[in-house]
Amino acid sequence: MSQTRILYQFPISHYCEKSRWQLDHKGLPYVTRNLLPGPHRLRTRLMANIDTLPVLRDGKRTVGDSTRIAYYLEKYYPNDPLIPAAGDDRQKVIELEQQFDRYGIYVRRWMYGLVLGQPAVMDAMFDPYNLPTIIKRLLVPVTEKGVAQLYGIRPDRVAAAGEKVREGLALIDRCIKGDPERYLVGKRLTLADIAAASLYAPLLSPPGTPWDMMPFEQQPQAVQEALLPIRESAAGQWVLRRYQKDRFRL
Ligand SMILES: N[C@@H](CCC(=O)N[C@@H](CS)C(=O)NCC(=O)O)C(=O)O
């Protein structure tokens, strides 16, 4: 495995999943480095002059932000392309990627609004770090508060995010014409599919993703009631289908 290609990440970040999926799709070996939420900013500032993860270090080059990483990878590793070379489809993929990137913010806010406070959330966030119990116990309340503040987890904003989440699902539905087998653009997987499927994945907990630590069946009734219509919709089924059919891991 290449030690020179490193994806700095939070394991449960859906934006990091988007970059992992693209790297895996292109068959590019990489290692992941999990940064601790909070102190991560010291590293991301230094490496890429941003506050967020993912950041990719590829040999001597460093790129931050999943969209910039996506375009960087398409440029330097054009095998198994995820953006059509020209024409209407290219424009559609570019636009959809941008749209789903914005919906990702609302997915995160709405989902945290539903589940933040459950011990399983902090387990999913911190277990990959193998921290000593005492450290985890100290970090959990600080992180829960930080997440709520940073991502605007307030009832009014969470409710508004729910509307946006549904808007994004309706967009998926229009692109696939109600058929979970179809791709968003054209006849094969593109960056638009990877963006939409990975950024909506926390709501569906596809098997093999970091969110499968929080299976639907183990959620409280209110959460199940909120998620069920999504699971049963064509767009929700589409996310699960893309994971089943197109999400290969190196
Ligand atoms: N536009 C960015 C968004 C990434 C993002 O929001 N990452 C979150 C985790 S899901 C993050 O790093 N948050 C920590 C922070 O803002 O300090 C991208 O596409 O990479």
The ligand as a Tripos MOL2 file, in Angstrom:
@<TRIPOS>MOLECULE
LIG
   20    19     1     0     0
SMALL
NO_CHARGES

@<TRIPOS>ATOM
      1 N1        -16.6690   21.3750    1.4190 N.3       1 LIG1
      2 C1        -15.9150   20.4910    2.2520 C.3       1 LIG1
      3 C2        -16.7510   20.1010    3.4560 C.3       1 LIG1
      4 C3        -16.0330   19.1370    4.3670 C.3       1 LIG1
      5 C4        -16.5970   19.1400    5.7710 C.2       1 LIG1
      6 O1        -17.5840   19.8170    6.0790 O.2       1 LIG1
      7 N2        -15.9320   18.3740    6.6270 N.am      1 LIG1
      8 C5        -16.3300   18.3340    8.0170 C.3       1 LIG1
      9 C6        -16.5550   16.8950    8.4510 C.3       1 LIG1
     10 S1        -17.9970   16.2240    7.6650 S.3       1 LIG1
     11 C7        -15.2230   18.9090    8.8750 C.2       1 LIG1
     12 O2        -14.0730   18.7200    8.6020 O.2       1 LIG1
     13 N3        -15.6160   19.6090    9.9490 N.am      1 LIG1
     14 C8        -14.6850   20.0870   10.9420 C.3       1 LIG1
     15 C9        -14.6140   21.5720   11.0170 C.2       1 LIG1
     16 O3        -15.3400   22.2910   10.3130 O.co2     1 LIG1
     17 O4        -13.7930   22.0110   11.8610 O.co2     1 LIG1
     18 C10       -15.4760   19.2620    1.4530 C.2       1 LIG1
     19 O5        -16.1600   18.9440    0.4680 O.co2     1 LIG1
     20 O6        -14.4550   18.6560    1.7650 O.co2     1 LIG1
@<TRIPOS>BOND
     1     1     2 1
     2     2     3 1
     3     2    18 1
     4     3     4 1
     5     4     5 1
     6     5     6 2
     7     5     7 1
     8     7     8 1
     9     8     9 1
    10     8    11 1
    11     9    10 1
    12    11    12 2
    13    11    13 1
    14    13    14 1
    15    14    15 1
    16    15    16 2
    17    15    17 1
    18    18    19 2
    19    18    20 1
@<TRIPOS>SUBSTRUCTURE
     1 LIG1         1 GROUP 0 **** ****
